[in-house]
Amino acid sequence: MPGLGPIGRAALLLDFDGTLVEIAPRPDAVRVPPDLPGLLHRLSGALQGALAIVSGRPLRDLDQFLPVPLAMAGDHGASLRPEPGRPALDPDLPNPPAAWRARAAALVAAHPGALIEDKDHGFVVHYRQAPDLGPAAEALLASLVAEDAGAFTLLEARMAWEVKPRGASKGTATAALMGRPPFQGRVPVFIGDDVTDEEGMAVARRLGGFGFRLQDAFGTPAALRDWLASAVAPPFEPARPLATPPAPDGAGP
């Protein structure tokens, strides 16, 4: 994979799980390479703050795993903190009924290895360690969302199904970030690995930037981290145009 090259015009929007770090069997078991927080901090400085983590995780999880001052969007755009160190914006989004979560918990309890991840405005059923649960989880959560389809939607992820409010996505997070300084006026580069990232990629392309699927453009999170590290390796030339890796079919602006 070629180096990123000069990045002075870029705004980087990066997914976390499966993109910056390898997927773990459980959300709390993810391993963050010791040098990743420092690398992201250097990248953010080189970009004058135009680097954001855009993740499905809650902001509290991202703060725990990446204890550095970065712009962040959590819960698939339902939580947005464009300014590090400042409170997150308070979106007017609904919360699913407690009974929905209880019914999902009963299903999960019958499948050892499965688990529920709670979020500020929804929840996720993870079945990576109980793969037979996938179809039943989809059916149950789809039936729950159908009870209030105007307010909630069902999101498929890698070995997981998530109930989340409508009106928030990685696409809305990308658009919101790119409309504010220091992202405004830069070339958005969204990198993710999952179907949940596709809306962010699409918005980045629509704004004249790039959307890269990790598996196609880089292969592995380790290769992406090496690519990012090359961006801040001397000499750094912020005034020159952004160089990008070869884009797969359909991945260009």
PAZAPA-4460 file (N, C-alpha, C; in steps of 0.05 Angstrom, whole numbers, plus 32768, in hexadecimal, padded with zeros to 4 digits):
% residues 253
    n_x    n_y    n_z   ca_x   ca_y   ca_z    c_x    c_y    c_z   seq   type   mol
   8011   7FE8   8000   8000   8000   8000   8012   8019   8000     1      M     A
   800D   802B   7FED   801E   8043   7FEC   8018   8055   8004     2      P     A
   802A   8068   8009   8026   807A   801F   8010   808E   8019     3      G     A
   8005   809A   802D   7FF0   80AE   802A   7FFB   80C7   801C     4      L     A
   8013   80CE   8022   801E   80E6   8016   8015   80FF   8025     5      G     A
   801A   8116   801A   8011   812F   8026   7FF3   8130   802A     6      P     A
   7FEA   8139   8041   7FCE   8137   8048   7FC3   8152   8050     7      I     A
   7FD0   8167   8048   7FC8   8182   8052   7FAB   818A   804B     8      G     A
   7F9F   817F   8035   7F84   8187   802E   7F6F   8173   8037     9      R     A
   7F77   815E   8045   7F64   8149   804B   7F56   814E   8066    10      A     A
   7F3E   8142   8068   7F30   813F   8081   7F2B   8121   8083    11      A     A
   7F37   8114   8097   7F35   80F7   809B   7F1E   80F0   80AD    12      L     A
   7F0D   80DE   80A4   7EF7   80D4   80B4   7EFA   80B6   80B5    13      L     A
   7F00   80AB   80CD   7F08   8090   80D0   7EF6   8080   80E2    14      L     A
   7EED   8069   80D8   7EDF   8056   80E9   7EF3   804A   80FD    15      D     A
   7EE8   803E   8112   7EF9   8033   8127   7EFB   8014   8125    16      F     A
   7EE7   8006   812D   7EE8   7FE9   812D   7EE9   7FDE   8111    17      D     A
   7EFD   7FCC   810C   7F00   7FC0   80F2   7F0F   7FD2   80DE    18      G     A
   7F14   7FEB   80E6   7F22   7FFD   80D4   7F3C   8006   80E0    19      T     A
   7F3B   8015   80F7   7F53   801C   8105   7F5E   8005   8116    20      L     A
   7F4C   7FF5   8120   7F54   7FDE   8131   7F45   7FC5   8127    21      V     A
   7F51   7FAE   812D   7F46   7F95   8124   7F2C   7F8F   8133    22      E     A
   7F19   7F82   8126   7F00   7F79   8133   7F07   7F66   8149    23      I     A
   7EFA   7F69   8160   7EFD   7F57   8177   7EE4   7F46   817B    24      A     A
   7EE7   7F2F   8189   7ED0   7F1E   818E   7EB9   7F2D   819D    25      P     A
   7EC1   7F40   81AE   7EAE   7F50   81BE   7EB5   7F6D   81BC    26      R     A
   7EA2   7F80   81BD   7EA9   7F9C   81BB   7EBD   7FA5   81D0    27      P     A
   7EBC   7F99   81E8   7ECF   7FA2   81FE   7EEA   7F94   81FC    28      D     A
   7EEE   7F82   81E8   7F07   7F74   81E6   7F19   7F7F   81D0    29      A     A
   7F11   7F95   81C4   7F21   7FA0   81AF   7F3D   7FA8   81B9    30      V     A
   7F51   7FA4   81A9   7F6D   7FAA   81B0   7F76   7FC3   81A0    31      R     A
   7F7D   7FD8   81AE   7F87   7FF0   81A1   7FA5   7FF0   81A2    32      V     A
   7FB2   7FF0   818A   7FD0   7FF1   818A   7FDA   8008   819B    33      P     A
   7FEF   8004   81AB   7FF8   801A   81BC   7FFF   8034   81AE    34      P     A
   8008   8032   8195   8010   804A   8187   7FF9   8058   8178    35      D     A
   7FE1   804C   8178   7FCB   8058   8168   7FC2   8073   8173    36      L     A
   7FBD   8076   818D   7FB5   8091   8196   7FC8   80A7   818E    37      P     A
   7FE2   80A1   8192   7FF6   80B5   818B   7FF7   80BB   816D    38      G     A
   7FF3   80A6   815D   7FF2   80AA   8140   7FDB   80BC   8138    39      L     A
   7FC3   80B7   8143   7FAC   80C7   813D   7FB0   80E4   8146    40      L     A
   7FBC   80E7   815D   7FC1   8102   8167   7FD4   8112   8154    41      H     A
   7FE8   8104   814A   7FFB   8112   8137   7FEC   8118   811D    42      R     A
   7FDC   8105   8114   7FCD   810A   80FB   7FBA   8122   80FE    43      L     A
   7FAC   8123   8115   7F9A   8139   811A   7FA9   8153   811A    44      S     A
   7FC0   8154   8126   7FD0   816C   8126   7FD8   8174   810A    45      G     A
   7FE1   8160   80FA   7FE9   8166   80DF   7FD2   8171   80CE    46      A     A
   7FBA   8168   80D5   7FA2   8171   80C6   7F94   8188   80D3    47      L     A
   7FA1   8194   80E7   7F96   81AB   80F5   7F7A   81A4   8101    48      Q     A
   7F78   818B   810A   7F60   8182   8118   7F4C   8175   8106    49      G     A
   7F50   8173   80EC   7F3D   8168   80D9   7F3F   814A   80D7    50      A     A
   7F3D   813D   80EE   7F3D   811F   80EF   7F27   8118   8103    51      L     A
   7F16   8106   80FC   7F00   80FD   810D   7EFD   80DF   810D    52      A     A
   7EF6   80D4   8124   7EEE   80B8   8125   7ED0   80B7   8122    53      I     A
   7EC6   80A8   810F   7EAA   80A6   810A   7EA2   8088   810D    54      V     A
   7E96   8082   8124   7E93   8067   812D   7E77   8061   8135    55      S     A
   7E70   8047   8136   7E57   803F   8141   7E58   803D   8160    56      G     A
   7E6F   803F   816B   7E72   803D   8188   7E69   8057   8196    57      R     A
   7E60   8055   81AF   7E5A   806D   81BE   7E74   807D   81C2    58      P     A
   7E71   8097   81C6   7E88   80A8   81CB   7E98   809F   81E3    59      L     A
   7E8A   8095   81F8   7E98   808D   8210   7EAC   8077   820A    60      R     A
   7EA5   8064   81F8   7EB7   804F   81F0   7ECF   805A   81E1    61      D     A
   7ECA   806C   81CE   7EDF   8077   81BE   7EF3   8087   81D0    62      L     A
   7EE8   8095   81E4   7EFA   80A4   81F6   7F0B   8091   8206    63      D     A
   7F01   807A   820D   7F10   8066   821C   7F26   805A   820B    64      Q     A
   7F20   8053   81F3   7F34   8046   81E2   7F48   8059   81D5    65      F     A
   7F3F   8072   81D0   7F50   8086   81C3   7F50   80A0   81D4    66      L     A
   7F60   809F   81EA   7F61   80B6   81FC   7F72   80CE   81F2    67      P     A
   7F6A   80D8   81DB   7F77   80EF   81CF   7F62   8102   81C5    68      V     A
   7F68   811C   81C3   7F54   8130   81BA   7F4F   812F   819D    69      P     A
   7F39   8122   8195   7F31   811E   8179   7F13   8125   8176    70      L     A
   7F0C   812F   815F   7EF0   8131   8158   7EE5   8115   8155    71      A     A
   7ECC   8110   815F   7EC1   80F6   815E   7EA3   80F6   8158    72      M     A
   7E9A   80E2   814A   7E7D   80DD   8147   7E78   80C0   8150    73      A     A
   7E67   80BD   8163   7E61   80A2   816D   7E44   809A   8167    74      G     A
   7E3E   8081   816E   7E22   8077   816A   7E18   807B   814D    75      D     A
   7E2A   8077   813A   7E22   807B   811E   7E17   8096   8118    76      H     A
   7E24   80AA   8124   7E1B   80C6   811F   7E07   80D0   8133    77      G     A
   7DFC   80C0   8144   7DE9   80C9   8158   7DF6   80DB   816D    78      A     A
   7E10   80D7   8171   7E1F   80E8   8184   7E36   80F5   8175    79      S     A
   7E38   8110   8176   7E4C   811E   8166   7E5A   8132   8178    80      L     A
   7E75   812F   8179   7E86   8142   8188   7E9B   814C   8175    81      R     A
   7E95   8162   8166   7EA8   816C   8152   7EC0   817A   815E    82      P     A
   7EBD   8184   8177   7ED3   8192   8184   7EDD   8182   819C    83      E     A
   7EF6   8178   819A   7F01   8169   81B1   7F01   817A   81CB    84      P     A
   7EFA   816D   81E1   7EF9   817B   81FA   7EDF   818A   81FF    85      G     A
   7ECE   818C   81EC   7EB4   8199   81EF   7E9E   8184   81F2    86      R     A
   7E87   818B   81FE   7E71   8178   8200   7E67   8170   81E4    87      P     A
   7E5D   8157   81E3   7E52   814E   81CA   7E38   815D   81C5    88      A     A
   7E32   8160   81AB   7E18   816C   81A3   7E01   815A   81AD    89      L     A
   7DEB   8166   81B4   7DD5   8157   81BF   7DBF   8154   81A9    90      D     A
   7DBF   813E   819A   7DAB   813B   8185   7D90   8134   8190    91      P     A
   7D7C   813C   8182   7D60   8136   818A   7D58   811C   817D    92      D     A
   7D60   8106   818A   7D5B   80EB   8180   7D4C   80DA   8194    93      L     A
   7D3B   80C8   818B   7D2C   80B8   819D   7D3C   80A1   81A9    94      P     A
   7D32   8095   81BE   7D3E   807D   81CA   7D2A   8066   81C6    95      N     A
   7D33   804E   81C0   7D20   8038   81BC   7D13   8031   81D6    96      P     A
   7CFB   8026   81D5   7CED   801D   81EE   7CFE   8009   81FD    97      P     A
   7CFC   800A   8217   7D0B   7FF6   8228   7D02   7FDA   8222    98      A     A
   7CE9   7FD6   821A   7CDF   7FBB   8214   7CEE   7FAF   81FD    99      A     A
   7CF6   7FBF   81EA   7D05   7FB5   81D3   7D1F   7FA8   81DC   100      W     A
   7D2D   7FB7   81ED   7D47   7FAD   81F7   7D43   7F93   8207   101      R     A
   7D2D   7F92   8217   7D28   7F7B   8227   7D22   7F62   8216   102      A     A
   7D14   7F66   8200   7D0F   7F4F   81EF   7D28   7F46   81E1   103      R     A
   7D39   7F59   81D9   7D53   7F51   81CD   7D64   7F43   81E2   104      A     A
   7D64   7F4C   81FB   7D74   7F40   820F   7D6B   7F23   8215   105      A     A
   7D51   7F1E   8213   7D47   7F02   8217   7D51   7EF0   8201   106      A     A
   7D52   7EFA   81E8   7D5C   7EEA   81D2   7D7A   7EE5   81D5   107      L     A
   7D89   7EF9   81DD   7DA6   7EF6   81E0   7DAC   7EE2   81F7   108      V     A
   7D9C   7EE3   820C   7DA1   7ED1   8223   7D9F   7EB4   821B   109      A     A
   7D90   7EAE   8206   7D8D   7E92   81FD   7DA3   7E89   81EA   110      A     A
   7DB6   7E9B   81E4   7DCC   7E94   81D2   7DE6   7E9C   81DE   111      H     A
   7DF3   7E89   81EC   7E0D   7E8F   81F9   7E21   7E9A   81E5   112      P     A
   7E2F   7EAF   81ED   7E43   7EBD   81DC   7E38   7ED6   81D0   113      G     A
   7E1E   7ED8   81CC   7E12   7EF1   81C2   7E11   7F06   81D8   114      A     A
   7E0F   7F1F   81D0   7E0E   7F34   81E4   7E00   7F4D   81D9   115      L     A
   7DF7   7F5E   81EB   7DEB   7F77   81E4   7DFE   7F8E   81EB   116      I     A
   7E01   7FA1   81D9   7E10   7FB9   81DE   7DFD   7FD0   81DF   117      E     A
   7DFC   7FDE   81F5   7DEA   7FF5   81F9   7DF7   800E   81EE   118      D     A
   7DE6   801F   81E1   7DEF   8039   81D7   7DDC   804E   81E1   119      K     A
   7DE4   8067   81DC   7DD4   807D   81E7   7DB8   807E   81DC   120      D     A
   7DB5   8076   81C2   7D9B   8077   81B5   7D93   805D   81A8   121      H     A
   7D9D   8047   81B2   7D97   802D   81A6   7DA7   8017   81B3   122      G     A
   7DA7   8000   81A5   7DB7   7FE9   81B0   7DBE   7FD7   8198   123      F     A
   7DD1   7FC5   819D   7DDC   7FB3   8189   7DDB   7F97   8194   124      V     A
   7DD3   7F84   8183   7DD6   7F67   8189   7DEE   7F5D   8179   125      V     A
   7E03   7F55   8188   7E1B   7F49   817C   7E19   7F2B   817D   126      H     A
   7E1D   7F1E   8166   7E1C   7F01   8165   7E35   7EF4   8159   127      Y     A
   7E4B   7F02   815B   7E64   7EF7   814F   7E6B   7EDC   815C   128      R     A
   7E66   7ED9   8176   7E6C   7EC0   8184   7E54   7EAE   8187   129      Q     A
   7E3E   7EB5   8179   7E26   7EA4   8178   7E1A   7EA8   815C   130      A     A
   7E28   7E9F   8147   7E20   7EA6   812C   7E04   7E9C   8124   131      P     A
   7DFB   7E87   8131   7DE0   7E7C   812A   7DCA   7E90   8132   132      D     A
   7DD0   7EA3   8143   7DBC   7EB7   814C   7DB6   7ECC   8137   133      L     A
   7DC7   7ECF   8123   7DC3   7EE5   8110   7DA7   7EE8   8104   134      G     A
   7D9C   7ED3   80F8   7D81   7ED6   80EC   7D6B   7EDD   8100   135      P     A
   7D6D   7ED0   8118   7D58   7ED6   812C   7D5B   7EF2   8137   136      A     A
   7D74   7EFB   813A   7D78   7F17   8144   7D6D   7F2B   812F   137      A     A
   7D73   7F26   8116   7D68   7F38   8101   7D4A   7F38   8101   138      E     A
   7D3E   7F21   8103   7D21   7F20   8103   7D14   7F2E   811A   139      A     A
   7D1F   7F2A   8132   7D14   7F37   814A   7D17   7F55   8149   140      L     A
   7D2F   7F5E   8143   7D34   7F7B   8143   7D24   7F89   812C   141      L     A
   7D22   7F7B   8116   7D12   7F86   8100   7CF5   7F8A   8108   142      A     A
   7CEA   7F76   8117   7CCF   7F78   8120   7CCB   7F8F   8135   143      S     A
   7CDF   7F93   8145   7CDE   7FA9   8159   7CDE   7FC4   814B   144      L     A
   7CF1   7FC7   8139   7CF3   7FE1   812A   7CDA   7FE7   811A   145      V     A
   7CCD   7FD2   8111   7CB4   7FD6   8101   7C9E   7FE2   8112   146      A     A
   7CA0   7FE0   812D   7C8C   7FEC   813E   7C8E   800A   813E   147      E     A
   7CA5   8015   8137   7CA9   8032   8135   7CBD   8038   811F   148      D     A
   7CB6   8030   8107   7CC9   8032   80F1   7CCE   804F   80E9   149      A     A
   7CBE   8062   80F1   7CC3   807E   80EB   7CDA   8089   80FC   150      G     A
   7CDF   807D   8113   7CF3   8088   8125   7D0D   8077   8126   151      A     A
   7D0B   805D   8120   7D22   804B   8123   7D26   803B   810A   152      F     A
   7D3F   8031   8107   7D46   8020   80F1   7D58   800A   80FB   153      T     A
   7D5B   7FF5   80EB   7D6C   7FDF   80F1   7D85   7FE0   80E0   154      L     A
   7D9C   7FDF   80EC   7DB6   7FE2   80DE   7DC5   7FC8   80E0   155      L     A
   7DCD   7FBD   80CA   7DDE   7FA5   80C9   7DFB   7FAD   80CB   156      E     A
   7E0A   7F9F   80DC   7E27   7FA2   80DE   7E34   7F87   80DC   157      A     A
   7E4E   7F86   80E0   7E5C   7F6C   80DF   7E55   7F5B   80F7   158      R     A
   7E45   7F46   80F3   7E3D   7F34   8108   7E2E   7F42   811E   159      M     A
   7E1D   7F55   8116   7E0D   7F65   8129   7DF5   7F71   811C   160      A     A
   7DE0   7F76   812B   7DC9   7F86   8123   7DC4   7F9C   8137   161      W     A
   7DBF   7FB4   812D   7DBD   7FCB   813F   7DA2   7FD9   813B   162      E     A
   7D95   7FE0   8151   7D7E   7FF1   8151   7D88   800E   8156   163      V     A
   7D82   8020   8143   7D8B   803B   8146   7D76   804F   813C   164      K     A
   7D77   8068   8145   7D64   807B   813B   7D69   8084   811E   165      P     A
   7D53   8089   8110   7D56   8094   80F6   7D61   80B1   80F8   166      R     A
   7D6C   80BA   80E3   7D76   80D6   80E3   7D93   80D8   80EC   167      G     A
   7DA0   80C2   80F3   7DBC   80C3   80FB   7DCB   80AC   80ED   168      A     A
   7DE1   80B3   80E1   7DF1   809F   80D3   7E0E   80A9   80D1   169      S     A
   7E1F   8099   80C7   7E3A   80A2   80C2   7E3B   80B6   80AB   170      K     A
   7E26   80B5   809B   7E24   80CA   8086   7E1C   80E5   8091   171      G     A
   7E09   80E5   80A4   7E01   80FF   80B0   7E19   810A   80C0   172      T     A
   7E28   80F8   80CE   7E3F   8101   80DD   7E54   810D   80CB   173      A     A
   7E59   8100   80B5   7E6D   810B   80A2   7E65   8126   8097   174      T     A
   7E4B   8129   8090   7E42   8142   8086   7E44   8158   809B   175      A     A
   7E3D   8151   80B4   7E3E   8165   80C9   7E5A   816E   80CF   176      A     A
   7E6D   815B   80D0   7E89   8162   80D4   7E94   8173   80BE   177      L     A
   7E8E   816B   80A5   7E99   817A   808E   7E8E   8196   808B   178      M     A
   7E78   819C   8099   7E6D   81B6   8099   7E78   81C9   80AE   179      G     A
   7E8B   81BF   80BE   7E96   81CF   80D4   7EB4   81D0   80D2   180      R     A
   7EC0   81E6   80DB   7EDD   81E6   80DD   7EE6   81D3   80F3   181      P     A
   7EFD   81C7   80EF   7F12   81CB   80DB   7F0E   81B9   80C2   182      P     A
   7EF8   81AA   80C0   7EF3   8198   80AA   7EEB   81A7   8091   183      F     A
   7EDC   81BC   8095   7ED0   81CB   807E   7EE5   81D4   806A   184      Q     A
   7EE0   81CF   8051   7EF2   81D7   803B   7F08   81C3   8035   185      G     A
   7F09   81AD   8044   7F1D   8198   803E   7F11   8182   802D   186      R     A
   7F22   816F   8025   7F1A   8158   8015   7F14   8141   8028   187      V     A
   7EFA   8139   802B   7EF4   8124   803D   7EFE   8108   8034   188      P     A
   7F0A   80F9   8046   7F13   80DE   8040   7F08   80CC   8056   189      V     A
   7EF3   80BD   804F   7EE6   80AB   8062   7EF0   808F   805D   190      F     A
   7EF9   8082   8073   7F03   8066   8071   7EF4   8055   8085   191      I     A
   7EE8   803F   807C   7ED9   802D   808D   7EDA   8011   8081   192      G     A
   7ECF   7FFE   8091   7ED0   7FE2   8089   7EB5   7FD5   8086   193      D     A
   7EA0   7FE2   808E   7E86   7FD4   8092   7E70   7FE1   8082   194      D     A
   7E5A   7FD4   8080   7E43   7FE0   8072   7E3A   7FF9   8081   195      V     A
   7E3F   7FFA   809B   7E37   8012   80AA   7E47   802B   80A2   196      T     A
   7E5D   8026   8094   7E6F   803D   808C   7E68   8048   8071   197      D     A
   7E57   8039   8062   7E52   8040   8046   7E45   805C   8043   198      E     A
   7E34   8064   8056   7E28   807E   8053   7E3C   8094   8057   199      E     A
   7E4F   8090   8069   7E65   80A3   806D   7E76   80A5   8054   200      G     A
   7E7C   808F   8048   7E8C   808F   802F   7E7D   809E   8019   201      M     A
   7E63   8099   8017   7E53   80A5   8002   7E52   80C4   8005   202      A     A
   7E4F   80CD   801E   7E4F   80EA   8023   7E6A   80F6   801C   203      V     A
   7E80   80E9   8024   7E9A   80F3   801E   7E9E   80F6   8000   204      A     A
   7E95   80E2   7FF1   7E98   80E4   7FD4   7E87   80FA   7FC9   205      R     A
   7E6E   80FD   7FD3   7E5C   8112   7FCA   7E67   812E   7FCE   206      R     A
   7E78   8130   7FE4   7E84   814A   7FEA   7E9F   814E   7FDC   207      L     A
   7EA4   813D   7FC8   7EBC   8140   7FB8   7ED4   8132   7FC3   208      G     A
   7ED0   811F   7FD6   7EE6   8111   7FE2   7EE6   80F3   7FDB   209      G     A
   7EEE   80E3   7FEE   7EF3   80C7   7FE9   7EE7   80B6   7FFF   210      F     A
   7EDD   809E   7FF7   7ED4   808A   800A   7EE2   8070   8004   211      G     A
   7EF1   8066   8017   7F00   804D   8013   7EF6   8037   8025   212      F     A
   7EF1   8020   801A   7EEB   8008   802A   7F06   7FFB   8031   213      R     A
   7F0B   7FF8   804B   7F24   7FEF   8055   7F2E   7FD6   8046   214      L     A
   7F1C   7FC2   8043   7F25   7FA8   8038   7F2F   7FAB   801C   215      Q     A
   7F23   7FBE   800D   7F2A   7FC1   7FF1   7F43   7FD2   7FED   216      D     A
   7F45   7FE8   7FFD   7F5A   7FFB   7FF9   7F73   7FF6   8009   217      A     A
   7F70   7FE8   8020   7F87   7FE4   8032   7F8B   7FC7   8039   218      F     A
   7F76   7FB8   803E   7F78   7F9C   8045   7F72   7F98   8062   219      G     A
   7F82   7FA4   8074   7F80   7F9F   8091   7F83   7FBA   80A0   220      T     A
   7F79   7FBA   80B9   7F7D   7FD2   80C9   7F9B   7FD8   80CD   221      P     A
   7FAC   7FC4   80CF   7FC9   7FC9   80D3   7FD4   7FD7   80BB   222      A     A
   7FCB   7FCF   80A2   7FD5   7FDD   808A   7FCB   7FFA   808A   223      A     A
   7FB2   7FFF   8092   7FA8   801A   8094   7FB9   802A   80A7   224      L     A
   7FBF   801F   80BF   7FCE   802E   80D2   7FEA   8035   80C7   225      R     A
   7FF6   8023   80B8   8010   8029   80AB   800C   8040   8097   226      D     A
   7FF7   803F   8088   7FF1   8053   8074   7FEE   806F   8081   227      W     A
   7FDF   806F   8097   7FDC   8088   80A6   7FF6   8092   80B1   228      L     A
   8006   8080   80BC   8020   8088   80C8   8031   8095   80B3   229      A     A
   802F   808B   809A   8040   8097   8084   8038   80B4   807F   230      S     A
   801F   80BB   8086   8016   80D7   8081   8024   80EB   8092   231      A     A
   802D   80E3   80AA   803B   80F6   80BC   8058   80F0   80BE   232      V     A
   8062   80DE   80AC   807F   80DA   80AC   808C   80F1   809D   233      A     A
   80A4   80FA   80A7   80B1   8111   8099   80B9   810A   807D   234      P     A
   80B9   811C   806A   80B0   8138   806E   8092   813B   806B   235      P     A
   8085   814B   807B   8069   8150   8078   8066   816A   8068   236      F     A
   8056   8169   8053   8053   8180   8042   8035   8188   8040   237      E     A
   802B   8197   8052   800E   819C   8054   8002   81AB   803C   238      P     A
   8012   81B9   802D   8007   81CA   8017   8001   81BA   7FFE   239      A     A
   800C   81A2   7FFB   8009   8193   7FE2   7FEF   8183   7FE2   240      R     A
   7FE5   817B   7FCA   7FCC   816C   7FC8   7FCD   8152   7FD6   241      P     A
   7FB5   8148   7FDD   7FB2   812E   7FEA   7FB9   8118   7FD6   242      L     A
   7FC9   8104   7FDE   7FCD   80ED   7FCE   7FBD   80D6   7FDA   243      A     A
   7FB1   80C6   7FC9   7FA0   80B0   7FD3   7FA9   8096   7FC7   244      T     A
   7FA2   807F   7FD4   7FA8   8065   7FC9   7F97   8060   7FB1   245      P     A
   7F9D   804C   7FA1   7F8C   8045   7F8A   7F70   803F   7F94   246      P     A
   7F5C   804C   7F89   7F40   8048   7F91   7F34   8030   7F83   247      A     A
   7F26   801E   7F92   7F18   8009   7F84   7F01   8014   7F73   248      P     A
   7EF6   8004   7F62   7EE0   800E   7F50   7ECA   801A   7F61   249      D     A
   7EC2   8032   7F5A   7EAC   803F   7F68   7EB4   804D   7F81   250      G     A
   7ECE   804D   7F89   7ED5   8059   7FA2   7EDF   8075   7F9F   251      A     A
   7EE0   807F   7F87   7EEA   809B   7F83   7ED5   80AF   7F8A   252      G     A
   7EDB   80C8   7F86   7EC8   80DD   7F8D   7EB0   80DE   7F7B   253      P     A
***
